[in-house]
Amino acid sequence: MVRAFSHEIKGREQEETDMHGVRNMAIGGVICVIGIVVTAATYSAASHGGGHYIVAWGAIVFGGLQFFRGLFELATGSGNAA
């Protein structure tokens, strides 16, 4: 009985870890894509009429790191499930 209960708790912890990893991947992916879209849109506008454009490198880097952090959590099962 104790063993079954322990197995159930470990299964729930793994599910929470997986959800945390997926959440990090989703947030990171969205932020990275937003940074890429802002960069592409402002570059396109600047190339047609001249002028300056924004390279949203902070959003791209942060989003990419967050995405790969989530991927690592999924692969290793080492998420910070709270």
N, CA, C and O of each residue as an XYZ file, in Angstrom:
328
protein
N       0.822     -1.186      0.000
C       0.000      0.000      0.000
C       0.871      1.258      0.000
O       0.613      2.195     -0.755
N       1.878      1.276      0.827
C       2.776      2.420      0.892
C       3.514      2.558     -0.427
O       3.740      3.672     -0.901
N       3.887      1.445     -1.018
C       4.609      1.471     -2.284
C       3.735      2.055     -3.403
O       4.216      2.834     -4.227
N       2.487      1.686     -3.427
C       1.558      2.215     -4.432
C       1.377      3.718     -4.254
O       1.346      4.468     -5.229
N       1.261      4.146     -3.015
C       1.112      5.572     -2.722
C       2.364      6.333     -3.153
O       2.264      7.410     -3.741
N       3.527      5.785     -2.867
C       4.791      6.414     -3.245
C       4.899      6.510     -4.766
O       5.351      7.524     -5.298
N       4.485      5.458     -5.460
C       4.526      5.450     -6.922
C       3.584      6.512     -7.492
O       3.921      7.168     -8.478
N       2.411      6.688     -6.883
C       1.445      7.690     -7.334
C       2.000      9.102     -7.152
O       1.833      9.954     -8.025
N       2.655      9.349     -6.023
C       3.246     10.667     -5.767
C       4.358     10.961     -6.770
O       4.448     12.076     -7.282
N       5.208      9.970     -7.056
C       6.281     10.167     -8.026
C       5.720     10.448     -9.409
O       6.277     11.257    -10.150
N       4.622      9.788     -9.765
C       3.982     10.037    -11.053
C       3.449     11.446    -11.147
O       3.582     12.092    -12.186
N       2.846     11.935    -10.072
C       2.330     13.307    -10.064
C       3.468     14.321    -10.136
O       3.353     15.336    -10.823
N       4.562     14.051     -9.430
C       5.713     14.950     -9.470
C       6.286     15.023    -10.882
O       6.679     16.096    -11.340
N       6.332     13.878    -11.576
C       6.847     13.860    -12.946
C       5.926     14.648    -13.873
O       6.398     15.369    -14.753
N       4.620     14.516    -13.680
C       3.669     15.281    -14.489
C       3.852     16.783    -14.267
O       3.813     17.565    -15.217
N       4.052     17.182    -13.010
C       4.261     18.601    -12.709
C       5.558     19.106    -13.339
O       5.610     20.223    -13.852
N       6.598     18.282    -13.297
C       7.873     18.640    -13.906
C       7.709     18.793    -15.410
O       8.218     19.747    -15.999
N       6.998     17.856    -16.035
C       6.767     17.940    -17.473
C       5.973     19.194    -17.827
O       6.285     19.871    -18.807
N       4.955     19.504    -17.038
C       4.152     20.690    -17.299
C       5.001     21.958    -17.169
O       4.848     22.901    -17.945
N       5.883     21.967    -16.195
C       6.763     23.122    -15.996
C       7.674     23.287    -17.207
O       7.877     24.405    -17.681
N       8.215     22.203    -17.704
C       9.071     22.261    -18.885
C       8.321     22.746    -20.113
O       8.827     23.575    -20.869
N       7.116     22.229    -20.311
C       6.299     22.651    -21.453
C       5.947     24.128    -21.334
O       5.960     24.853    -22.329
N       5.638     24.571    -20.136
C       5.306     25.985    -19.899
C       6.505     26.869    -20.232
O       6.348     27.898    -20.888
N       7.688     26.483    -19.791
C       8.893     27.260    -20.105
C       9.155     27.296    -21.607
O       9.546     28.330    -22.148
N       8.940     26.169    -22.277
C       9.126     26.136    -23.722
C       8.138     27.056    -24.429
O       8.510     27.778    -25.354
N       6.888     27.032    -23.999
C       5.862     27.865    -24.634
C       6.146     29.349    -24.432
O       6.096     30.132    -25.380
N       6.440     29.729    -23.203
C       6.726     31.141    -22.915
C       7.969     31.595    -23.678
O       7.969     32.656    -24.301
N       9.007     30.801    -23.626
C      10.242     31.158    -24.331
C      10.047     31.251    -25.832
O      10.566     32.161    -26.479
N       9.300     30.314    -26.382
C       9.042     30.342    -27.821
C       8.270     31.580    -28.244
O       8.585     32.201    -29.259
N       7.264     31.933    -27.467
C       6.450     33.117    -27.795
C       7.297     34.385    -27.713
O       7.233     35.227    -28.608
N       8.080     34.527    -26.665
C       8.907     35.729    -26.501
C       9.948     35.821    -27.623
O      10.193     36.904    -28.155
N      10.552     34.700    -27.977
C      11.546     34.687    -29.049
C      10.904     35.073    -30.386
O      11.467     35.868    -31.139
N       9.744     34.520    -30.674
C       9.050     34.842    -31.928
C       8.663     36.320    -31.964
O       8.791     36.969    -33.002
N       8.196     36.847    -30.845
C       7.859     38.282    -30.799
C       9.095     39.121    -31.118
O       9.013     40.085    -31.878
N      10.227     38.760    -30.544
C      11.461     39.494    -30.835
C      11.850     39.413    -32.300
O      12.292     40.403    -32.883
N      11.691     38.248    -32.896
C      12.019     38.074    -34.318
C      11.059     38.892    -35.187
O      11.481     39.529    -36.152
N       9.771     38.871    -34.843
C       8.778     39.621    -35.619
C       9.035     41.125    -35.525
O       8.971     41.825    -36.536
N       9.324     41.626    -34.331
C       9.620     43.056    -34.173
C      10.849     43.427    -35.002
O      10.849     44.452    -35.685
N      11.880     42.614    -34.948
C      13.095     42.880    -35.705
C      12.808     42.874    -37.209
O      13.222     43.787    -37.924
N      12.108     41.860    -37.683
C      11.816     41.767    -39.119
C      10.921     42.904    -39.593
O      11.145     43.461    -40.668
N       9.908     43.253    -38.804
C       8.978     44.308    -39.205
C       9.669     45.667    -39.256
O       9.470     46.427    -40.203
N      10.470     45.975    -38.254
C      11.134     47.278    -38.259
C      12.236     47.335    -39.320
O      12.480     48.393    -39.900
N      12.891     46.225    -39.573
C      13.903     46.191    -40.635
C      13.253     46.393    -41.999
O      13.772     47.124    -42.843
N      12.112     45.738    -42.205
C      11.391     45.874    -43.466
C      10.947     47.318    -43.684
O      11.088     47.853    -44.784
N      10.418     47.940    -42.650
C       9.978     49.332    -42.763
C      11.162     50.257    -43.034
O      11.040     51.200    -43.815
N      12.297     50.001    -42.402
C      13.472     50.856    -42.592
C      14.103     50.647    -43.960
O      14.673     51.581    -44.523
N      14.011     49.457    -44.496
C      14.646     49.202    -45.784
C      13.884     49.841    -46.941
O      14.476     50.149    -47.975
N      12.591     50.040    -46.778
C      11.796     50.657    -47.850
C      11.941     52.174    -47.862
O      12.070     52.777    -48.927
N      11.920     52.777    -46.715
C      11.958     54.236    -46.665
C      13.227     54.785    -46.059
O      13.377     56.000    -45.927
N      14.119     53.934    -45.697
C      15.337     54.374    -45.028
C      15.083     54.622    -43.555
O      13.931     54.693    -43.127
N      16.107     54.750    -42.801
C      15.946     55.029    -41.389
C      16.506     53.927    -40.517
O      17.317     53.108    -40.949
N      16.054     53.931    -39.290
C      16.570     53.006    -38.283
C      15.606     51.839    -38.089
O      14.425     51.909    -38.431
N      16.147     50.781    -37.535
C      15.307     49.644    -37.179
C      15.756     49.087    -35.832
O      16.860     49.359    -35.362
N      14.890     48.319    -35.240
C      15.130     47.755    -33.909
C      15.518     46.288    -34.047
O      14.839     45.516    -34.723
N      16.605     45.920    -33.407
C      16.955     44.504    -33.272
C      16.601     44.123    -31.835
O      17.287     44.513    -30.890
N      15.547     43.374    -31.689
C      15.062     43.000    -30.360
C      15.844     41.789    -29.853
O      15.283     40.719    -29.618
N      17.148     41.986    -29.693
C      18.009     40.865    -29.344
C      17.742     40.366    -27.924
O      17.924     39.180    -27.649
N      17.325     41.226    -27.040
C      17.033     40.793    -25.669
C      15.904     39.788    -25.629
O      15.994     38.762    -24.955
N      14.832     40.089    -26.358
C      13.686     39.171    -26.401
C      14.065     37.869    -27.095
O      13.643     36.790    -26.680
N      14.857     37.975    -28.146
C      15.254     36.768    -28.887
C      16.125     35.870    -28.008
O      15.900     34.662    -27.931
N      17.107     36.457    -27.357
C      18.018     35.668    -26.508
C      17.287     35.107    -25.291
O      17.398     33.918    -24.991
N      16.537     35.962    -24.587
C      15.807     35.499    -23.413
C      14.826     34.390    -23.776
O      14.754     33.369    -23.093
N      14.076     34.593    -24.846
C      13.106     33.589    -25.269
C      13.769     32.282    -25.652
O      13.282     31.204    -25.312
N      14.880     32.381    -26.359
C      15.605     31.169    -26.744
C      16.134     30.406    -25.538
O      16.029     29.182    -25.469
N      16.702     31.143    -24.587
C      17.206     30.494    -23.371
C      16.076     29.844    -22.578
O      16.226     28.729    -22.078
N      14.951     30.537    -22.464
C      13.805     29.996    -21.734
C      13.280     28.747    -22.425
O      12.933     27.770    -21.761
N      13.219     28.770    -23.759
C      12.761     27.610    -24.517
C      13.669     26.407    -24.266
O      13.187     25.310    -23.982
N      14.979     26.616    -24.370
C      15.903     25.498    -24.183
C      15.962     25.036    -22.728
O      16.246     23.869    -22.461
N      15.697     25.935    -21.797
C      15.594     25.527    -20.396
C      14.429     24.543    -20.215
O      14.561     23.516    -19.549
N      13.295     24.882    -20.821
C      12.141     23.994    -20.758
C      12.409     22.668    -21.438
O      11.994     21.618    -20.946
N      13.095     22.707    -22.557
C      13.447     21.480    -23.268
C      14.352     20.596    -22.407
O      14.180     19.377    -22.362
N      15.311     21.218    -21.729
C      16.202     20.491    -20.827
C      15.404     19.861    -19.676
O      15.649     18.717    -19.294
N      14.454     20.618    -19.135
C      13.622     20.092    -18.041
C      12.811     18.883    -18.503
O      12.671     17.908    -17.765
N      12.285     18.944    -19.707
C      11.533     17.799    -20.233
C      12.443     16.593    -20.429
O      12.077     15.464    -20.103
N      13.631     16.849    -20.964
C      14.543     15.751    -21.280
C      15.094     15.070    -20.031
O      15.283     13.854    -20.014
N      15.350     15.859    -18.984
C      15.990     15.291    -17.805
C      15.033     15.079    -16.628
O      15.363     14.388    -15.664
N      13.852     15.679    -16.718
C      12.909     15.561    -15.592
C      13.355     16.347    -14.379
O      13.065     15.963    -13.245
N      14.063     17.452    -14.610
C      14.612     18.214    -13.481
C      13.965     19.579    -13.331
O      14.636     20.545    -12.967
N      12.685     19.671    -13.604
C      11.992     20.955    -13.489
C      11.824     21.384    -12.051
O      11.996     20.578    -11.137
N      11.490     22.637    -11.840
C      11.263     23.180    -10.520
C       9.778     23.140    -10.201
O       9.157     24.185    -10.001
N       9.211     21.962    -10.154
C       7.783     21.844     -9.876
C       7.494     22.336     -8.458
O       8.101     21.882     -7.489
N       6.564     23.262     -8.366
C       6.242     23.825     -7.056
C       4.844     23.469     -6.663
O       4.388     23.854     -5.586
